[in-house]
C-alpha cells in the first residue's frame, strides 16, 4: 500500500500525481501563434514512492519530464519519468531505497555505491540528445521525441568526474555545450571539473580545479573567452550528514568568490583567477559578457540565505527579508590587480529563476525575465507552496533603459520558470514569446501561458489547459523545430 505523508510537501497542490501521459491537441483559450514550431521541455521533482525517512524536501523527488510540442497553432503534451538507476531500483523493490537529499548515509544497504541521481532539475536539448539533469550525478539521456530513457552517459569514458551540472550553457558562436561538475571526486569533495562538448556530442576537453571550500555550485556563466563560477557559502560536511541534518547549511562567516577561468584546451587550475567578495547568497545566473578587459556577471544576489529548507549552520532563524534576491551585476577587470569583484544592483524586483533570449548567452543582452515575488500583492494560501515563498509575478527587465514590467498571476496561483521562444531563428533579441507554467493552487490544476515576450504586462495571449496537474517544476528549455524534426523523422 502506498500512503504519502500528511505534510505540506506531499499534500494539497504538492500531492504527487505520478502521471505519464500522451495528450494531443490541448484545450486552448486565445491564440497560439501559428509560427511557434518546436518543443518546450521542463521537469518537476515528483516522488515515485513515499520517502524512505517519512518526510522529504521537494528537491529530492524523481524527475518527471514534460514536453509541449507546438505546431500549426496546436500543442501536444507528453510526460514521462526520467528513469534513473535510482528510479529503476526502487521501482523493482516497490518502495524507496534511497534516503535523504545528498546523504548516502541514509540509504538502504542494497543500494550502496549506486548512482543517487534523480534527473529532476533541468531538461536540456543539445546535439540531438535530451539531457535530464541533476547536479549530483552524470547526465541522463532521454529520447527527445518519445521521452523514453536511454540511460546515463560518460561521453565514451571521457567524462572522468562523477557529476554534471543541471545548468549547462550552449555557446551560440561555437555550438559547444559548456558545463561543469562539482564534488567531482565524490560527495563533499572540493574538486570541480569544467567540460566542453562539441555540437555532435564529443567531449572536447576538461579542466580540473578545487574550490576554496565545498559549496553548492548550482549554476555558472560563459563568455566567449571565459567560464565564471560563483562560490557561495551553502556548505556541508560529513558531520552534518552523520547527524542527519539537511545536506546544505548556510555559513554567514565565509566570503564569496568569483572564479574566472579561460575557456580553452590546456587550461589548468593555475590559470584561474579568484576574486573575493563579502558574505552573500547566489544560486542562478542570468548571463555574463565581456566589455574590453572587463567581465560582467548578472545574477540574483541575496544578503543572506534564500533557502529555508537548507538552514543556517548555527540555527539562526530564516530571514525572508535578508533572503530576498535582487538582480545584481558583478564586475571584474582582467587588466587590473584588484582582489575583489565590484557589484551594483540592477533591479528592485525580488527575482530569481533568471532567463534570457538564449541566443545571447555570453553576449551583452538587453532583456531579462525572472520569477518575481511581489509582496505588495494579496496572497490566499490555498493549496500550499513548495518552498515557503509565493512566486506570484512574472518580471521583465530592460537593462538598456532600466524599465521593468510585471504580470501578477492572482492571489491563488503561483508560477514556474518562464522560457523564451524566438519568433524565428534570426529574429532580433526579445522578438518572440514567453511560455510559462502557472499553478492553479485551489483547483489543483496547471495552465501553460504564452506572452508576447517584451509585453508581459499585457497578460497572456493564450492559456493552454494542461490535463494533468504539474507539481512545482524547476527548469525548462525551448528547442526549435529544426532541431526536433530530424529526430521525429527518425523515430
Ligand atoms: Fe537551478
Boltz pocket constraint, residues with backbone or C-beta under 6 A from the ligand:
constraints:
  - pocket:
      binder: B
      contacts: [[A, 121], [A, 166], [A, 167], [A, 218], [A, 219], [A, 284], [A, 474], [A, 475]]
      max_distance: 6.0
